[in-house]
């Protein structure tokens, strides 16, 4: 059983109970209930992962994220070789809808996704900002309408 240990370790913050592994290889990790994982295990606690209020998009509702996935790490492979991890941090509004997702990409840059919702809870607009070092940022805005 994997238990959250809130530490820097080879299991990306978790500890195993009831089993011992000699050389574990972590391919993916999910974090829940808090943002305690930030600043540890290769996930920075800086502007690239911090919530930033964006006009026209949903607003974060405090730190109440109990029961919600707040982050992830996924191993990145290039030509069958492990090259690092892609991380993502999720921020929620008062109805537990993801209003912002921040993280990195496989090109040593960052990804930011901002989402707006209508009263019924359906997404109405999503803005995706893709940044790669040495290139101009690419911003995509998708608008959704419903009958």
LOBA-779427 format. One record per residue (C-alpha): residue in one letter; x, y, z. Coordinates in steps of 0.02 Angstrom, whole numbers, plus 32768, in hexadecimal, padded with zeros to 4 digits. Example, Ala and Ser with C-alpha at 12.3 -4.5 7.8 and 13.67 -1.06 7.14 Angstrom:
A82677F1F8186
S82AC7FCB8165
# end
This chain:
X800080008000
X804480AC7FD2
X8031812F805B
X805481E98049
X80F3821180AB
X810982C78074
X81C382B48057
X824682B87FCE
X826982027F9F
X827681857F10
X81BB81637F1A
X8194821B7EFA
X8151823F7FA8
X80FC819A7FCE
X8131810A803F
X810580548024
X80BB7FF080B3
X80BA7F3380B9
X81327F1A8027
X81E87F3D7FFF
X82267F647F4F
X82E07F5C7F28
X82EA7FD37E93
X824080217E70
X822380857DD1
X819981057DE3
X813781227D42
X80A9818C7D85
X807181DA7E28
X7FCF822F7E5A
X7FC082AA7EEA
X7F1E82CD7F49
X7ED2833D7FCE
X7F5A83C27FDE
X7FEA841B7F88
X806E83DA8002
X80C883867F71
X80FD842D7F26
X81B684507F37
X81E183977F46
X820F83077ED2
X822D83747E39
X818D83D97E43
X81BA84907E5D
X815C85037ED3
X816C85A17E6A
X811086087DE7
X810A85767D6D
X809B85137DE5
X8047859C7E4C
X7F9285CD7E34
X7F8086747DDC
X7ED786C77DCE
X7EAB86E67D17
X7E1E875C7CE5
X7D8A87047C93
X7DB686587CD8
X7D8485F97D73
X7DCA862A7E1D
X7E1D85B97E9B
X7DBB859B7F39
X7E3B85987FC6
X7E9A84FA7FEF
X7E01848A8003
X7E2C83FC7F8E
X7E0983667FFE
X7DE082CF7F93
X7E2383207EF4
X7EBC82FA7E8D
X7F30838F7EA3
X7FC583577E3C
X801C82D27DD7
X80C482987D99
X80D6822F7CFB
X817981E57CBD
X81B382297C15
X820A81B67B9A
X826381E67AF9
X829B81597A86
X827B80DC7B13
X82EC813D7B8A
X82AD818B7C2B
X82CA82477C1F
X826F828C7CB7
X81BE82B17CF2
X812D831A7CB6
X80D583687D4C
X802C83BA7D5A
X7FD7841A7DE7
X7F18842D7DED
X7EB884BB7E40
X7DFC84B57E65
X7D6C852D7E7C
X7CE585237F03
X7C89849C7E9F
X7D26842F7E8E
X7D3B84537DD5
X7DEC84647D92
X7E02851D7D6C
X7EBE851B7D50
X7F41849B7D24
X7FFA84C87D2A
X8091845E7CFF
X8121843A7C8C
X813283ED7BE0
X81AD837B7B8A
X8205840F7B38
X824884597BDC
X81BC84D87BDD
X811784F27C35
X805E84D47C19
X7FD185397C65
X7F1985147C49
X7E8E85877C89
X7DD685537C84
X7D3385B57C94
X7C8C855F7CB9
X7BD5858B7CA5
X7B53857D7D30
X7B2F84C77D05
X7BE7849B7D19
X7C1484837C62
X7CB484D27C22
X7C94856D7BB8
X7D4685A17B92
X7DF485597BA6
X7E9985B47B8E
X7F37854E7B75
X7FE185A57B7E
X8072853C7B3C
X8121857F7B5C
X81C485377B18
X826A858D7B3E
X82AC85F17AAA
X820385F87A53
X816F866D7A59
X80E486317ACE
X805085DE7A78
X7FA386057ABD
X7F0885A67A87
X7E5985DA7ABE
X7DCA85617AA5
X7D16859A7ABD
X7C8A851C7ADA
X7BD085387ABE
X7B3F84C97AEE
X7A8C84B77AAE
# end
